[in-house]
Amino acid sequence: MFSVAGNTGNTKTTSYKVVLPFYAYGAISFLAGSFLLFYTSRTASVHYFTPHNLAIVHTMALGWGTVMILGASHQLVPVMIEGKLYSNTLAYLSFLFAALSIPVLVYGFYHFDMGHFSQWAGIGVVLAILCYFLNLAISMVKSNHENVHAYFVLTAVLWLLTTAIVGVLMIYNFSYDLLPKNSLDYLPLHAHLGIVGWFLLLVMGVGSRLIPMFLISKYNNKKQLWWIYGLINGGLIFFVFIFLWGLPRFFLLVPLFSVAAAILLFGNFCVMSYKARIRKKVDEQMKISLLSVLMMCLPILFLIFIITGLITTHAQDLRIMISYGFVIFFGWITAIILGMTFKTLPFIIWNRTYHHLAGKGKTPNPKDLFSEPVFKWMSIAYLSGFVLFTAGVLLHFMLILQIASALLVLCSILYNWNILKLFLHKSQIKS
């Protein structure tokens, strides 16, 4: 999702050989997740805790969102810390553990088989994250360069590691009494550690670095970013405290408002960056990325309804719960990846193909390496599918769900088409 090409001072960007497998795997996972959604659209609004929905969520959360972030941040973090990535070997191991474990885990969820294969797959995901964390932590220590964005990333990875460990314990708890309660009881903890601690914290930390950069904006407000960092982590820690100590549900409003305040501050940061931009024209990729920032508000709105229902009636509206998950994984997470992929991957491919040919002839621009019309149709299919599917769940309208999921499949096909075009690009240098 995020990367910066080229060498800057003592900074050496990571080899494309490390990064590209993550992009390819993420793209295929997006395709698989969209097809799963289409295939199971008739039962999508039955309940959030079904084998099919668990398979879709983990395909999108792990195979799509997490793998894309793991791969691309291998190239961004060295730029942020102004140092080298500690180990390519750890990066390859991280990919290998994730690539082998995620399909097994998704298969286990789809058939609701929490046996030995799912258990070992869960451990494999933990090992992938551990390799990534060690690589980043050692890289940061060796660089001796403090950077607020790097702290966002490193803390987010710690939350991801915690999320994965809780998930593995939940899987083992089906076979062994490891936890005091049933595995289903820990689902809110597992989900929000990942959603808020991993995805939201990381997207805000890295987005606050890349959005001004791609807008060519000089705006920077470190104090505001530290406030965002504190509100996210403080709210999440308080949520964990509420969960473990069984405090009344009314207290859930505290972490909700803390995270909501962080999102508003981040939105303000993006608006100020937009206003201070030097380049007035904003391309389609940045428009999708900026839209994803606005879409962060949707889960907060759904959470207000969910928590209000829990406080007043002690009941859950299944349609609201399912919509809440959908607008997260197919909403702002997917939107920012769709936009940032085509702001970053073309530079990686351009460096791979033309870096050694610099000065030997005219080379194409990175933006010319993929199809802009295909990107626009992908965006239309995505936005249409997203809006319709959310409406279909809330209205419990099967035909709308099927049409919407078909549009999301089309979006994933067009996305993969452009990814393939980039991967297969050959030198077109003109003397």
Secondary structure as GFF3:
##gff-version 3
##sequence-region A 1 431
A	DSSP	alpha_helix	16	39	.	.	.	ID=ss1
A	DSSP	three_ten_helix	41	43	.	.	.	ID=ss2
A	DSSP	alpha_helix	51	58	.	.	.	ID=ss3
A	DSSP	pi_helix	59	66	.	.	.	ID=ss4
A	DSSP	alpha_helix	67	81	.	.	.	ID=ss5
A	DSSP	alpha_helix	88	110	.	.	.	ID=ss6
A	DSSP	alpha_helix	116	143	.	.	.	ID=ss7
A	DSSP	alpha_helix	148	173	.	.	.	ID=ss8
A	DSSP	three_ten_helix	183	186	.	.	.	ID=ss9
A	DSSP	alpha_helix	187	192	.	.	.	ID=ss10
A	DSSP	pi_helix	193	200	.	.	.	ID=ss11
A	DSSP	alpha_helix	201	215	.	.	.	ID=ss12
A	DSSP	alpha_helix	222	245	.	.	.	ID=ss13
A	DSSP	three_ten_helix	249	252	.	.	.	ID=ss14
A	DSSP	alpha_helix	253	275	.	.	.	ID=ss15
A	DSSP	alpha_helix	284	295	.	.	.	ID=ss16
A	DSSP	alpha_helix	297	312	.	.	.	ID=ss17
A	DSSP	alpha_helix	318	326	.	.	.	ID=ss18
A	DSSP	pi_helix	327	332	.	.	.	ID=ss19
A	DSSP	alpha_helix	333	354	.	.	.	ID=ss20
A	DSSP	three_ten_helix	355	357	.	.	.	ID=ss21
A	DSSP	three_ten_helix	366	369	.	.	.	ID=ss22
A	DSSP	alpha_helix	372	395	.	.	.	ID=ss23
A	DSSP	alpha_helix	398	423	.	.	.	ID=ss24
###
